[in-house]
Amino acid sequence: MAQAKKIGIVLVLVFVLYSIITSPSRSAELVQLGFEGISNAAKAVGTFMTGLIK
């Protein structure tokens, strides 16, 4: 089972590297979208917590 997990991780890393090398602009867009999503989620949590305090 551990061997299958290692193979899966290596395959994912190879795919990510291939994607970055073949289309760096699209990869950058996806990373930016990911960070924007995390930022929006953090803001939403902050707004929710502020609402609980008031």
Backbone atoms as SQL, in Angstrom:
CREATE TABLE atoms (id INTEGER PRIMARY KEY, chain TEXT, resi INTEGER, resn TEXT, atom TEXT, x REAL, y REAL, z REAL);
INSERT INTO atoms VALUES
  (1, 'A', 1, 'MET', 'N', 0.825, -1.199, 0.000),
  (2, 'A', 1, 'MET', 'CA', 0.000, 0.000, 0.000),
  (3, 'A', 1, 'MET', 'C', 0.865, 1.257, 0.000),
  (4, 'A', 2, 'ALA', 'N', 1.940, 1.235, 0.765),
  (5, 'A', 2, 'ALA', 'CA', 2.830, 2.395, 0.822),
  (6, 'A', 2, 'ALA', 'C', 3.493, 2.632, -0.536),
  (7, 'A', 3, 'GLN', 'N', 3.799, 1.556, -1.234),
  (8, 'A', 3, 'GLN', 'CA', 4.421, 1.678, -2.557),
  (9, 'A', 3, 'GLN', 'C', 3.462, 2.355, -3.533),
  (10, 'A', 4, 'ALA', 'N', 2.186, 1.995, -3.476),
  (11, 'A', 4, 'ALA', 'CA', 1.191, 2.599, -4.363),
  (12, 'A', 4, 'ALA', 'C', 1.046, 4.093, -4.067),
  (13, 'A', 5, 'LYS', 'N', 1.130, 4.458, -2.795),
  (14, 'A', 5, 'LYS', 'CA', 1.025, 5.867, -2.411),
  (15, 'A', 5, 'LYS', 'C', 2.204, 6.660, -2.977),
  (16, 'A', 6, 'LYS', 'N', 3.410, 6.093, -2.900),
  (17, 'A', 6, 'LYS', 'CA', 4.589, 6.761, -3.439),
  (18, 'A', 6, 'LYS', 'C', 4.472, 6.936, -4.953),
  (19, 'A', 7, 'ILE', 'N', 4.001, 5.896, -5.631),
  (20, 'A', 7, 'ILE', 'CA', 3.833, 5.972, -7.085),
  (21, 'A', 7, 'ILE', 'C', 2.805, 7.041, -7.442),
  (22, 'A', 8, 'GLY', 'N', 1.715, 7.100, -6.686),
  (23, 'A', 8, 'GLY', 'CA', 0.689, 8.112, -6.930),
  (24, 'A', 8, 'GLY', 'C', 1.215, 9.521, -6.746),
  (25, 'A', 9, 'ILE', 'N', 2.014, 9.731, -5.703),
  (26, 'A', 9, 'ILE', 'CA', 2.581, 11.056, -5.450),
  (27, 'A', 9, 'ILE', 'C', 3.537, 11.448, -6.569),
  (28, 'A', 10, 'VAL', 'N', 4.358, 10.504, -7.008),
  (29, 'A', 10, 'VAL', 'CA', 5.300, 10.785, -8.096),
  (30, 'A', 10, 'VAL', 'C', 4.544, 11.127, -9.380),
  (31, 'A', 11, 'LEU', 'N', 3.480, 10.395, -9.676),
  (32, 'A', 11, 'LEU', 'CA', 2.694, 10.675, -10.875),
  (33, 'A', 11, 'LEU', 'C', 2.053, 12.060, -10.818),
  (34, 'A', 12, 'VAL', 'N', 1.548, 12.434, -9.668),
  (35, 'A', 12, 'VAL', 'CA', 0.946, 13.767, -9.515),
  (36, 'A', 12, 'VAL', 'C', 2.005, 14.847, -9.704),
  (37, 'A', 13, 'LEU', 'N', 3.185, 14.655, -9.114),
  (38, 'A', 13, 'LEU', 'CA', 4.256, 15.634, -9.267),
  (39, 'A', 13, 'LEU', 'C', 4.705, 15.759, -10.717),
  (40, 'A', 14, 'VAL', 'N', 4.816, 14.639, -11.411),
  (41, 'A', 14, 'VAL', 'CA', 5.194, 14.668, -12.822),
  (42, 'A', 14, 'VAL', 'C', 4.141, 15.421, -13.631),
  (43, 'A', 15, 'PHE', 'N', 2.870, 15.172, -13.355),
  (44, 'A', 15, 'PHE', 'CA', 1.800, 15.866, -14.075),
  (45, 'A', 15, 'PHE', 'C', 1.846, 17.370, -13.813),
  (46, 'A', 16, 'VAL', 'N', 2.066, 17.758, -12.565),
  (47, 'A', 16, 'VAL', 'CA', 2.136, 19.185, -12.226),
  (48, 'A', 16, 'VAL', 'C', 3.311, 19.845, -12.937),
  (49, 'A', 17, 'LEU', 'N', 4.470, 19.208, -12.898),
  (50, 'A', 17, 'LEU', 'CA', 5.633, 19.771, -13.588),
  (51, 'A', 17, 'LEU', 'C', 5.403, 19.858, -15.088),
  (52, 'A', 18, 'TYR', 'N', 4.815, 18.834, -15.673),
  (53, 'A', 18, 'TYR', 'CA', 4.508, 18.848, -17.107),
  (54, 'A', 18, 'TYR', 'C', 3.562, 20.006, -17.437),
  (55, 'A', 19, 'SER', 'N', 2.548, 20.193, -16.609),
  (56, 'A', 19, 'SER', 'CA', 1.587, 21.276, -16.843),
  (57, 'A', 19, 'SER', 'C', 2.258, 22.639, -16.770),
  (58, 'A', 20, 'ILE', 'N', 3.142, 22.815, -15.802),
  (59, 'A', 20, 'ILE', 'CA', 3.831, 24.094, -15.640),
  (60, 'A', 20, 'ILE', 'C', 4.751, 24.361, -16.824),
  (61, 'A', 21, 'ILE', 'N', 5.458, 23.335, -17.264),
  (62, 'A', 21, 'ILE', 'CA', 6.408, 23.514, -18.362),
  (63, 'A', 21, 'ILE', 'C', 5.701, 23.783, -19.681),
  (64, 'A', 22, 'THR', 'N', 4.602, 23.064, -19.955),
  (65, 'A', 22, 'THR', 'CA', 3.937, 23.210, -21.247),
  (66, 'A', 22, 'THR', 'C', 3.056, 24.446, -21.327),
  (67, 'A', 23, 'SER', 'N', 2.513, 24.898, -20.194),
  (68, 'A', 23, 'SER', 'CA', 1.626, 26.061, -20.225),
  (69, 'A', 23, 'SER', 'C', 1.821, 26.905, -18.962),
  (70, 'A', 24, 'PRO', 'N', 2.907, 27.654, -18.889),
  (71, 'A', 24, 'PRO', 'CA', 3.173, 28.418, -17.669),
  (72, 'A', 24, 'PRO', 'C', 2.146, 29.521, -17.394),
  (73, 'A', 25, 'SER', 'N', 1.616, 30.133, -18.441),
  (74, 'A', 25, 'SER', 'CA', 0.646, 31.216, -18.200),
  (75, 'A', 25, 'SER', 'C', -0.647, 30.660, -17.602),
  (76, 'A', 26, 'ARG', 'N', -1.110, 29.532, -18.108),
  (77, 'A', 26, 'ARG', 'CA', -2.328, 28.910, -17.560),
  (78, 'A', 26, 'ARG', 'C', -2.085, 28.439, -16.126),
  (79, 'A', 27, 'SER', 'N', -0.899, 27.908, -15.866),
  (80, 'A', 27, 'SER', 'CA', -0.564, 27.468, -14.517),
  (81, 'A', 27, 'SER', 'C', -0.570, 28.646, -13.550),
  (82, 'A', 28, 'ALA', 'N', -0.042, 29.773, -13.993),
  (83, 'A', 28, 'ALA', 'CA', -0.031, 30.973, -13.157),
  (84, 'A', 28, 'ALA', 'C', -1.457, 31.448, -12.866),
  (85, 'A', 29, 'GLU', 'N', -2.318, 31.372, -13.867),
  (86, 'A', 29, 'GLU', 'CA', -3.719, 31.748, -13.656),
  (87, 'A', 29, 'GLU', 'C', -4.375, 30.846, -12.614),
  (88, 'A', 30, 'LEU', 'N', -4.106, 29.559, -12.687),
  (89, 'A', 30, 'LEU', 'CA', -4.701, 28.617, -11.743),
  (90, 'A', 30, 'LEU', 'C', -4.197, 28.853, -10.321),
  (91, 'A', 31, 'VAL', 'N', -2.913, 29.154, -10.187),
  (92, 'A', 31, 'VAL', 'CA', -2.360, 29.449, -8.860),
  (93, 'A', 31, 'VAL', 'C', -2.983, 30.725, -8.311),
  (94, 'A', 32, 'GLN', 'N', -3.130, 31.731, -9.167),
  (95, 'A', 32, 'GLN', 'CA', -3.749, 32.983, -8.731),
  (96, 'A', 32, 'GLN', 'C', -5.193, 32.740, -8.283),
  (97, 'A', 33, 'LEU', 'N', -5.933, 31.949, -9.039),
  (98, 'A', 33, 'LEU', 'CA', -7.309, 31.629, -8.651),
  (99, 'A', 33, 'LEU', 'C', -7.348, 30.908, -7.312),
  (100, 'A', 34, 'GLY', 'N', -6.402, 30.009, -7.110),
  (101, 'A', 34, 'GLY', 'CA', -6.345, 29.286, -5.835),
  (102, 'A', 34, 'GLY', 'C', -6.110, 30.214, -4.660),
  (103, 'A', 35, 'PHE', 'N', -5.154, 31.140, -4.815),
  (104, 'A', 35, 'PHE', 'CA', -4.874, 32.080, -3.732),
  (105, 'A', 35, 'PHE', 'C', -6.042, 33.034, -3.505),
  (106, 'A', 36, 'GLU', 'N', -6.720, 33.445, -4.568),
  (107, 'A', 36, 'GLU', 'CA', -7.898, 34.299, -4.409),
  (108, 'A', 36, 'GLU', 'C', -8.998, 33.557, -3.663),
  (109, 'A', 37, 'GLY', 'N', -9.155, 32.273, -3.961),
  (110, 'A', 37, 'GLY', 'CA', -10.151, 31.474, -3.260),
  (111, 'A', 37, 'GLY', 'C', -9.840, 31.355, -1.779),
  (112, 'A', 38, 'ILE', 'N', -8.573, 31.124, -1.457),
  (113, 'A', 38, 'ILE', 'CA', -8.171, 31.033, -0.050),
  (114, 'A', 38, 'ILE', 'C', -8.387, 32.367, 0.646),
  (115, 'A', 39, 'SER', 'N', -8.049, 33.463, -0.044),
  (116, 'A', 39, 'SER', 'CA', -8.230, 34.794, 0.524),
  (117, 'A', 39, 'SER', 'C', -9.710, 35.085, 0.786),
  (118, 'A', 40, 'ASN', 'N', -10.550, 34.758, -0.165),
  (119, 'A', 40, 'ASN', 'CA', -11.987, 34.980, 0.004),
  (120, 'A', 40, 'ASN', 'C', -12.547, 34.138, 1.149),
  (121, 'A', 41, 'ALA', 'N', -12.064, 32.911, 1.265),
  (122, 'A', 41, 'ALA', 'CA', -12.524, 32.045, 2.351),
  (123, 'A', 41, 'ALA', 'C', -12.115, 32.624, 3.706),
  (124, 'A', 42, 'ALA', 'N', -10.892, 33.126, 3.803),
  (125, 'A', 42, 'ALA', 'CA', -10.424, 33.720, 5.059),
  (126, 'A', 42, 'ALA', 'C', -11.244, 34.963, 5.406),
  (127, 'A', 43, 'LYS', 'N', -11.551, 35.772, 4.404),
  (128, 'A', 43, 'LYS', 'CA', -12.385, 36.958, 4.653),
  (129, 'A', 43, 'LYS', 'C', -13.765, 36.559, 5.130),
  (130, 'A', 44, 'ALA', 'N', -14.325, 35.511, 4.533),
  (131, 'A', 44, 'ALA', 'CA', -15.655, 35.050, 4.918),
  (132, 'A', 44, 'ALA', 'C', -15.652, 34.543, 6.366),
  (133, 'A', 45, 'VAL', 'N', -14.621, 33.821, 6.744),
  (134, 'A', 45, 'VAL', 'CA', -14.513, 33.338, 8.123),
  (135, 'A', 45, 'VAL', 'C', -14.398, 34.521, 9.071),
  (136, 'A', 46, 'GLY', 'N', -13.597, 35.511, 8.699),
  (137, 'A', 46, 'GLY', 'CA', -13.467, 36.701, 9.527),
  (138, 'A', 46, 'GLY', 'C', -14.782, 37.444, 9.695),
  (139, 'A', 47, 'THR', 'N', -15.516, 37.571, 8.614),
  (140, 'A', 47, 'THR', 'CA', -16.823, 38.227, 8.665),
  (141, 'A', 47, 'THR', 'C', -17.789, 37.438, 9.539),
  (142, 'A', 48, 'PHE', 'N', -17.755, 36.123, 9.428),
  (143, 'A', 48, 'PHE', 'CA', -18.618, 35.275, 10.251),
  (144, 'A', 48, 'PHE', 'C', -18.278, 35.414, 11.730),
  (145, 'A', 49, 'MET', 'N', -16.987, 35.381, 12.049),
  (146, 'A', 49, 'MET', 'CA', -16.578, 35.504, 13.454),
  (147, 'A', 49, 'MET', 'C', -16.943, 36.878, 14.005),
  (148, 'A', 50, 'THR', 'N', -16.787, 37.922, 13.190),
  (149, 'A', 50, 'THR', 'CA', -17.167, 39.267, 13.614),
  (150, 'A', 50, 'THR', 'C', -18.671, 39.320, 13.879),
  (151, 'A', 51, 'GLY', 'N', -19.439, 38.662, 13.035),
  (152, 'A', 51, 'GLY', 'CA', -20.876, 38.625, 13.230),
  (153, 'A', 51, 'GLY', 'C', -21.273, 37.913, 14.512),
  (154, 'A', 52, 'LEU', 'N', -20.526, 36.900, 14.891),
  (155, 'A', 52, 'LEU', 'CA', -20.820, 36.182, 16.127),
  (156, 'A', 52, 'LEU', 'C', -20.538, 37.040, 17.348),
  (157, 'A', 53, 'ILE', 'N', -19.522, 37.888, 17.260),
  (158, 'A', 53, 'ILE', 'CA', -19.154, 38.716, 18.413),
  (159, 'A', 53, 'ILE', 'C', -20.162, 39.832, 18.628),
  (160, 'A', 54, 'LYS', 'N', -20.702, 40.374, 17.549),
  (161, 'A', 54, 'LYS', 'CA', -21.638, 41.516, 17.676),
  (162, 'A', 54, 'LYS', 'C', -22.953, 41.106, 18.205);
